[in-house]
């Protein structure tokens, strides 16, 4: 278990470098396995999830804390005019 603990420690200290290596590996795989880009992207994202290096949401920033998630079930947020 000491080796696994050491790996986790290094991953936590260098998340930017870890992401660069994961992205490079994904790009290399895409070059070798043309036509499977979607599966390679899924694998890259899975690895980033495991290592804690997942990309932020599409907006480029992490949403602020404090309940900005919309209500479940597709209901409109109170005070928001109906769309349609």
C-alpha positions as CSV (number, residue, x, y, z in Angstrom):
1,X,0.0,0.0,0.0
2,X,2.9,2.4,0.4
3,X,3.4,2.7,-3.4
4,X,-0.3,3.5,-3.8
5,X,-0.1,6.2,-1.1
6,X,3.0,7.7,-2.8
7,X,1.2,7.8,-6.1
8,X,-1.9,9.5,-4.6
9,X,0.4,12.0,-2.9
10,X,2.1,12.9,-6.2
11,X,-1.2,13.2,-8.0
12,X,-2.4,15.6,-5.4
13,X,0.7,17.8,-5.6
14,X,0.8,18.1,-9.4
15,X,-2.7,18.1,-10.8
16,X,-1.8,20.4,-13.8
17,X,1.0,18.1,-14.9
18,X,-1.2,15.0,-14.4
19,X,-3.8,16.5,-16.7
20,X,-1.2,17.4,-19.3
21,X,0.1,13.8,-19.3
22,X,-3.5,12.4,-19.5
23,X,-4.3,14.7,-22.4
24,X,-1.1,13.8,-24.2
25,X,-1.8,10.1,-23.8
26,X,-5.3,10.7,-25.2
27,X,-4.0,12.6,-28.2
28,X,-1.5,9.8,-28.9
29,X,-4.2,7.2,-28.7
30,X,-6.4,9.2,-31.1
31,X,-3.4,9.2,-33.6
32,X,-3.1,5.4,-33.3
33,X,-6.8,4.5,-33.3
34,X,-8.5,6.9,-35.7
35,X,-12.3,6.5,-35.7
36,X,-12.5,5.8,-32.0
37,X,-12.1,9.4,-30.7
38,X,-15.3,9.3,-28.8
39,X,-14.3,6.2,-26.8
40,X,-10.8,7.7,-26.2
41,X,-12.4,10.9,-24.9
42,X,-14.6,8.8,-22.6
43,X,-11.5,7.0,-21.3
44,X,-9.6,10.2,-20.8
45,X,-12.5,11.7,-18.8
46,X,-12.8,8.6,-16.7
47,X,-9.1,8.7,-15.8
48,X,-9.4,12.4,-14.9
49,X,-12.4,11.5,-12.7
50,X,-10.3,8.9,-10.9
51,X,-7.2,11.1,-10.5
52,X,-9.3,14.1,-9.5
53,X,-8.3,16.1,-12.5
54,X,-11.6,16.4,-14.3
55,X,-12.1,19.5,-16.4
56,X,-14.4,22.2,-15.1
57,X,-17.9,22.6,-16.7
58,X,-18.2,24.1,-20.2
59,X,-18.3,27.6,-18.8
60,X,-14.7,27.3,-17.8
61,X,-15.4,28.0,-14.1
62,X,-16.7,26.0,-11.3
63,X,-20.2,27.0,-10.3
64,X,-20.3,29.0,-7.0
65,X,-21.5,27.3,-3.9
66,X,-24.8,28.2,-2.5
67,X,-27.6,26.5,-4.4
68,X,-27.2,27.5,-8.0
69,X,-28.4,24.1,-9.2
70,X,-31.8,24.3,-10.9
71,X,-34.7,22.4,-9.3
72,X,-35.2,18.8,-10.2
73,X,-37.9,17.7,-12.7
74,X,-37.4,20.5,-15.1
75,X,-39.3,23.0,-13.0
76,X,-38.6,26.7,-13.4
77,X,-36.7,28.5,-10.7
78,X,-39.1,30.6,-8.6
79,X,-39.3,34.1,-10.0
80,X,-38.3,33.0,-13.5
81,X,-40.8,33.7,-16.3
82,X,-42.0,30.6,-18.2
83,X,-40.3,29.9,-21.5
84,X,-42.0,28.9,-24.6
